[in-house]
Amino acid sequence: MEIVWYQPSRGACIVSVTRQGLSFNKAAAEAMGMPEYIKLGYVPEQRYIVAKPADGPDEAFRFAPRLRAGWVKVNNRDFVREVSANLKIDLDRARRYLARWDAGEGVLVVDLNELAGEGRNAR
């Protein structure tokens, strides 16, 4: 039996989606291993955003060095607009979503069906 122990000091993996981009809380960043760069994509059928650690800057966003106040903000307005248009996401307010690390695929899965909070400052 495999047991995954919860770490209260880390908290739940949360990703905030705003018009400007994505913000990953420290738990989400640590789940990915605090990579220097990440690649972003989405799965339309399940309404998931996926983030994957990348080896370098090619087709990737700078990540880990941006940790501030427990969050990593990745400005990627074009990506968020594409996701919003294709997955029918309302960007009028910031929204926080639960995320989980999928070790088999090596990606962080942001489930847009699992709203964790919303508001002007949902981050």
C-alpha positions in Angstrom: 0.0 0.0 0.0 1.4 3.4 -1.0 0.7 6.2 1.5 1.1 9.8 0.6 1.5 11.8 3.8 0.0 15.3 3.9 2.4 18.1 4.7 0.5 20.8 6.7 3.4 23.2 6.3 3.0 23.0 2.5 -0.8 23.1 2.2 -2.9 22.3 -0.9 -1.6 22.8 -4.4 -3.4 25.9 -5.8 -3.1 27.7 -9.1 -4.8 31.1 -9.6 -5.9 32.1 -13.1 -6.3 35.7 -14.0 -6.4 37.8 -17.2 -2.6 38.4 -16.9 -1.6 34.8 -16.4 -1.2 32.0 -13.8 0.1 32.1 -10.2 1.3 28.9 -8.5 1.4 28.7 -4.8 4.5 27.3 -3.1 2.9 23.8 -2.7 2.3 23.7 -6.5 5.8 24.9 -7.3 7.3 22.4 -4.9 5.2 19.6 -6.3 6.9 20.3 -9.7 10.3 20.4 -8.0 10.8 24.2 -8.3 11.9 24.0 -12.0 13.7 26.9 -13.5 11.3 26.7 -16.6 7.9 25.2 -17.3 5.9 24.4 -20.3 2.1 25.0 -20.4 -0.7 23.2 -22.2 -4.3 22.2 -21.7 -6.5 19.2 -22.1 -9.9 20.4 -23.6 -11.8 17.2 -22.9 -11.2 17.3 -19.2 -10.8 21.1 -18.8 -7.3 20.8 -17.4 -4.4 23.2 -17.6 -1.1 21.3 -17.4 2.3 22.5 -16.4 5.5 20.5 -17.0 9.0 21.2 -15.9 11.2 22.1 -18.9 14.9 21.7 -19.4 15.4 25.2 -20.9 13.8 28.3 -22.2 12.8 26.9 -25.6 9.0 27.2 -25.8 8.9 27.5 -22.0 8.3 30.2 -19.3 10.7 31.2 -16.6 9.5 29.8 -13.3 11.3 29.1 -10.0 13.4 32.3 -9.7 10.1 34.2 -9.6 8.9 32.9 -6.1 7.7 35.9 -4.1 5.6 35.9 -1.0 4.8 32.2 -1.4 3.7 32.5 -5.1 5.2 32.1 -8.5 3.5 34.4 -11.1 3.9 33.5 -14.7 2.7 36.3 -17.1 1.2 34.6 -20.1 -1.8 36.6 -21.2 -1.9 34.9 -24.7 -2.0 31.4 -23.2 -4.8 32.4 -20.7 -6.8 34.0 -23.5 -6.5 30.8 -25.6 -7.6 28.6 -22.7 -10.4 31.0 -21.9 -11.7 30.9 -25.4 -11.4 27.1 -25.9 -12.5 26.0 -22.5 -15.1 28.7 -21.8 -13.4 30.2 -18.7 -14.7 33.5 -17.5 -11.8 35.8 -16.7 -13.8 38.7 -15.1 -12.5 37.7 -11.7 -9.4 35.9 -10.6 -10.1 32.2 -9.8 -8.1 29.7 -7.8 -8.2 26.0 -8.7 -7.0 22.9 -7.1 -4.0 21.2 -8.7 -2.3 17.9 -8.3 1.0 16.3 -9.4 0.6 13.4 -11.8 3.9 11.5 -11.4 3.1 9.1 -14.2 2.9 12.0 -16.8 5.3 14.3 -15.0 2.9 17.2 -15.0 1.0 19.4 -12.6 -2.7 19.1 -13.5 -4.9 22.2 -12.8 -8.5 21.0 -12.7 -10.7 23.9 -14.0 -13.7 21.9 -12.7 -12.4 22.2 -9.0 -12.8 25.8 -8.0 -11.0 26.6 -4.8 -12.0 30.3 -4.6 -12.6 33.5 -6.5 -12.5 37.2 -6.2 -10.6 40.3 -7.2 -7.5 39.0 -5.3 -8.1 35.2 -5.5 -4.4 34.7 -5.6 
